[in-house]
Amino acid sequence: MAMVHHVTVFAVSEEEKAGLRNVGIHFSEVTRGPRGECVVFEVAENDPRWQDAAVLLASLQGRDGIPKDNRVQDLLITAPMGELMQRMKERTAALMNLRPGPKWLDRYSGQSTEELIALEGDYRIDSLVQAVEDAIRRKAERNGIHGLTEEERVVLAVEAMEREVNNGGYDQFFVNSSREFAPMIVTALQRIGCKKTAAITQRAIKAISASALTPEAIGEVMAANNEKRQEKLARCDDSYYKSSEPIAERLFSFVKANKAAIEL
């Protein structure tokens, strides 16, 4: 199976976007920051479009204070990001169902908030929280992220942070699209009662020294090699892994307490 390029281009101009579109590239994400727009797209290594796109990316020059070498972030992955995430969820479900105790809810299948809450005791809390997240993401795809309530965004932010940090540390949280939640993640953790994790996350945000907590600004910082930053983030990772805060349980309690504002 061909590898897939997960590409982020920072401070992209309208002309550069048009050039990528002209070779058949479709953007999966477009965000705006203080230095212009940032675009994300995926294309397989063996896709004819990649050869043309690679030439265009190699021709990009420094722009808006961002050096040439930092304008493009190209992650080579084994499958599209969405597919990788779904595989990870399915593997987790299979492993969890082998354990004694409550079952793992395989996937969200249209339940209301009340119906998911009613499954407490029969299914693992972390799987119920994941189902709530899946439902909110579907809602965001239909109505846009700005169509969500603040409580719904809290669920997305906390779940994104916990998933990314558990898989690859704070570095992964800031590198992946989860960085969109950086401006609100500390407040979100405080709202669900995870003050220890909020403090650790605040230190991680301070460690990256981004000019602004926007996807573009954070991506620009993370694209540049910085050993001191990585050392600071590694210390935050250690603190996070040693923390005993039950994040999933507290997030589920938050969902129960705010069920009127979380409409699935």
Protein Blocks (a to p, Z undefined) as FASTA:
>chain_A
ZZddddddehiafklmmmmmmnopacfbdcddfeocaddddddfklmklmmmmmmmmmpc
ceehiafklmpccdddfbdfklmmmmmmmmmmmmmmmpgcjdddfbaehiafklmmmmgo
jacfklmmmmmmmmmmmmmmmnopklpcfklmmmmmmmmmmmmmmmnojklmmmmmmlmm
mmmmmmmmmmnopaklmmmmmmmmmmnopabdcfklmmmmmmpgcfklmmmmmmmmmmmm
mpccdfklmmmmmmmmmmmmmcZZ
